[in-house]
Amino acid sequence: MEIKDIKKVACVGAGVIGYSFAVNFALKGLEVGLYDINEEALNLAKERVNTSLQLLIKNGIINDEESEQIKKRIIYTTSMEEALKDALFIQESGPEHYDIKHQMVTEMEKYVSSEAIIASSTSGLLITEIAKVAKHPERFVGGHPYNPPHLIPLVEITKGEKTTEENVLLAKEFYQSVGKEPVVLNKEALGFICNRLQMALYREVCELVMRGVCSIEDADKAVTFGPGIRWGIMGPSLIFQLGGGKGGVDGIMHHLHDSITLWLNDMADWKEFPEEFAKIARDGVEEAMKNRPKEIGNDDASLAAYRDDMLVAILKLHGKL
Ligand SMILES: NC(=O)c1ccc[n+]([C@@H]2O[C@H](COP(=O)([O-])OP(=O)(O)OC[C@H]3O[C@@H](n4cnc5c(N)ncnc54)[C@H](O)[C@@H]3O)[C@@H](O)[C@H]2O)c1
């Protein structure tokens, strides 16, 4: 199979991730079979597709006519057979439990084309384990998106013990063809790359707040207007390359070595979030919301709308929309 042969994709599971992948694929001109187990889930998915397309219209990414074309490319169905018919790439986004993923694998293999690749959106389950009930485990990869996948370009590709290199490469090429930025993990790792990075940072947020060094609101402000604004442009190693002056990134490691060692020794290294932190984080978020003007989001809905408008602006700068 070649990537140009893929004209139709199936999205199996039409929840938060599945509907959003469907928007991504249809936006790039592919037909999409969007499957879920009941009509109710599909109706919600349709509403979410419409809302996402409205956001893209509002931001000048597509016009009304294009939006109508995109809608027509998505077939909503409770028939696995119909969803998978002629699809050469399957994005599975069902619930995060091995037993349900196994049922889905068995069901998908009844109808899937013999050439198709099956990618799981799983946030942390092992592909080896998901594909253990498969007749063709070699065609299974992990294709872990970041929410919402129709806006965030990253997909972390993982492989199981039996996944072939050829299928990993095809998955990578496919994701590139629909505007994603795939990163292939050389070996399986819990939490992949980005969830580990996010949790390393958030552990330190917790540590600073619990020690009384700063509030949740100020930790967020520090990230948003400090390193976060730079990370939206390039990764931490390239940022340190510039921060190291002539010495570059290794210059930083040498030059600040003694100081960095003191910080590292003082930083959190515990393995479980303290139980009381959940409430502290919730109260801190509520306080931060109160202090924000409506235009930049001060409840969940307005915050999500602000996030998506800003994401679109940044993605345009990156040439990704
Ligand atoms: N939500 C996130 O931020 C996020 C980010 C990255 C990856 N993921 C992963 O994506 C996957 C889906 O997560 P979600 O947030 O979209 O969950 P969700 O609960 O919103 O959606 C899951 C959908 O699967 C459907 N479903 C249940 N049983 C099914 C079956 N047997 N066959 C087909 N569909 C079935 C449900 O009806 C539901 O619509 C999970 O593996 C999750 O770990 C989620």
The ligand as a MOL file (V3000), in Angstrom:
LIG
                    3D

  0  0  0     0  0            999 V3000
M  V30 BEGIN CTAB
M  V30 COUNTS 44 48 0 0 0
M  V30 BEGIN ATOM
M  V30 1 N -9.4830 12.7950 25.9760 0
M  V30 2 C -8.2000 13.0320 25.8210 0
M  V30 3 O -7.6820 14.1160 26.1390 0
M  V30 4 C -7.3210 11.9930 25.1530 0
M  V30 5 C -6.0760 12.4170 24.6230 0
M  V30 6 C -5.2810 11.4640 23.9610 0
M  V30 7 C -5.7060 10.1450 23.8490 0
M  V30 8 N -6.9190 9.7610 24.3970 0 CHG=1
M  V30 9 C -7.3220 8.3550 24.2270 0
M  V30 10 O -8.2880 8.2830 23.1880 0
M  V30 11 C -9.1920 7.1920 23.4510 0
M  V30 12 C -10.6130 7.7280 23.4830 0
M  V30 13 O -10.7090 8.7020 24.5030 0
M  V30 14 P -11.9050 9.7670 24.5330 0
M  V30 15 O -11.4550 10.8530 25.4550 0
M  V30 16 O -12.3110 10.1140 23.1410 0 CHG=-1
M  V30 17 O -13.0450 8.9050 25.2450 0
M  V30 18 P -14.6250 9.1190 25.1380 0
M  V30 19 O -15.1970 8.4260 26.3050 0
M  V30 20 O -14.9590 10.5480 24.9020 0
M  V30 21 O -15.0190 8.3220 23.8150 0
M  V30 22 C -14.9930 6.9270 23.7030 0
M  V30 23 C -16.0640 6.5260 22.7120 0
M  V30 24 O -15.9480 5.1190 22.4570 0
M  V30 25 C -17.2740 4.6180 22.3510 0
M  V30 26 N -17.2750 3.1730 22.5780 0
M  V30 27 C -17.4800 2.4690 23.7020 0
M  V30 28 N -17.3890 1.1490 23.4550 0
M  V30 29 C -17.1100 1.0180 22.1450 0
M  V30 30 C -16.9150 -0.0810 21.2840 0
M  V30 31 N -16.9630 -1.3160 21.7410 0
M  V30 32 N -16.6680 0.1750 19.9740 0
M  V30 33 C -16.5910 1.4390 19.5140 0
M  V30 34 N -16.7710 2.5330 20.2820 0
M  V30 35 C -17.0210 2.3120 21.5750 0
M  V30 36 C -18.0820 5.3870 23.3650 0
M  V30 37 O -19.4800 5.3330 23.0450 0
M  V30 38 C -17.4900 6.7870 23.2170 0
M  V30 39 O -18.1850 7.5690 22.2560 0
M  V30 40 C -8.7470 6.5670 24.7650 0
M  V30 41 O -7.9160 5.4650 24.4930 0
M  V30 42 C -7.9660 7.7060 25.4290 0
M  V30 43 O -7.0060 7.2340 26.3360 0
M  V30 44 C -7.7380 10.6500 25.0270 0
M  V30 END ATOM
M  V30 BEGIN BOND
M  V30 1 1 1 2
M  V30 2 2 2 3
M  V30 3 1 2 4
M  V30 4 1 4 5
M  V30 5 2 4 44
M  V30 6 2 5 6
M  V30 7 1 6 7
M  V30 8 2 7 8
M  V30 9 1 8 9
M  V30 10 1 8 44
M  V30 11 1 9 10
M  V30 12 1 9 42
M  V30 13 1 10 11
M  V30 14 1 11 12
M  V30 15 1 11 40
M  V30 16 1 12 13
M  V30 17 1 13 14
M  V30 18 2 14 15
M  V30 19 1 14 16
M  V30 20 1 14 17
M  V30 21 1 17 18
M  V30 22 2 18 19
M  V30 23 1 18 20
M  V30 24 1 18 21
M  V30 25 1 21 22
M  V30 26 1 22 23
M  V30 27 1 23 24
M  V30 28 1 23 38
M  V30 29 1 24 25
M  V30 30 1 25 26
M  V30 31 1 25 36
M  V30 32 1 26 27
M  V30 33 1 26 35
M  V30 34 2 27 28
M  V30 35 1 28 29
M  V30 36 1 29 30
M  V30 37 2 29 35
M  V30 38 1 30 31
M  V30 39 2 30 32
M  V30 40 1 32 33
M  V30 41 2 33 34
M  V30 42 1 34 35
M  V30 43 1 36 37
M  V30 44 1 36 38
M  V30 45 1 38 39
M  V30 46 1 40 41
M  V30 47 1 40 42
M  V30 48 1 42 43
M  V30 END BOND
M  V30 END CTAB
M  END
